[in-house]
């Protein structure tokens, strides 16, 4: 019986070229997408309005549109890395806004009471989603789809029963509005560009949670919970606790987004947050986050949000029909999934090359199955 020989070199010691190192970066798909969107608008009528004639104000609009979903994109990317998703986050921004609007603008409660109550409600729904996911074993898409419908109906029904309308105005007349507006929706002017303070929230979240995911034990637990949950449990990772905490964290971020919207608009509406969960999903997937979990990037999700902001601003600047905006998002989502699949497959293939041997990028490309159209049907290269 022939004795099998194995290579004992650690695959982390493989010396690879620059091209293959690029393939290993989760954010690479988002970078390619961002460059592609910039090129599209550079070749369109938006070139004058977006890049040449008024670049500074245009940058402000792009970043504002990006920040509107940026905080949520950071949170949902972490949940996706853990192998889960939450469809109820969009209407949760509306629910928290309506709670604050009704309690404070209608019944006169101070914001110091209504805002924490809205946060507690958001955390409770996140806890419920997480516990249901753990206890029933049902897919998170199914559980949170049900929650989404409940929140949507409650937003409209409760608001109409209390106010006779689906909108609660005059939040700016509530005592304490100025302070809360300064925290959640203050308008800044930097270099001629106008920004909302949500931009700072977005940048701060991106920086902190990038560090958190890459440098802390909890970050490692999140990756392990989405990649190999059974193996993670066997080595002591509290997978269930991690996932429940992430569901609660995502809903806390929905509360932040809801507060930013109501203080900016000075009113709350029952339809607030509609379609938000889908735009956040597009941003996260475009940023290289796998819907199956275990792989992704907070920075990538923020780049996806930037692509969203550039697209939303560019369509207006190009005088295109805005009715096609969601069609553009759909195409971008499909392209991002395909591109990230290719990049992810190449990153995995790097580990199957000869350990410890130097190999040029050109030699590697000649042996790369996906780029040659060869695959074993599972996204892995065929073995001779």
TASULWO-V221618 format. One line per field, one symbol per residue. ss: DSSP state (H for helix, E for strand, C for the rest). Layout:
BEGIN
ss->???
END
This chain:
BEGIN
ss->CCCCCCCCCCHHHCCCCHHHHHHCCCCHHHHHHHHHHHHHHHCCCHHHHHHHCCHHHHHHHHHHHHHHHHHHHHHHHHHHHCCCCCCCHHHHHHHHHHHHHHHHHHCCCCHHHHHHHHHHHHHHHHHHHHHHHHHHCCCHHHHHHHHHHHHHHHHHHHHHHHHCCCEECCHHHCCCHHHHHHHHCCEEEECCEEEECHHHHHHHHHHHHHHHHHHCHHHHHHHHHHHCHHHHHHCCCCHHHHHHHHHHHHHHHHHHHHHHHHHHHCCEECCCCCCHHHHHHHHHHHCCCCCCCCCCCHHHHHHHHHHHHHHHHHHHHCCCCHHHHHHHHHHHHHHHHHHHHHHHHHHHHHCCCCCCCCCCHHHHHHHCHHHHCCCCCCCCCCCC
END
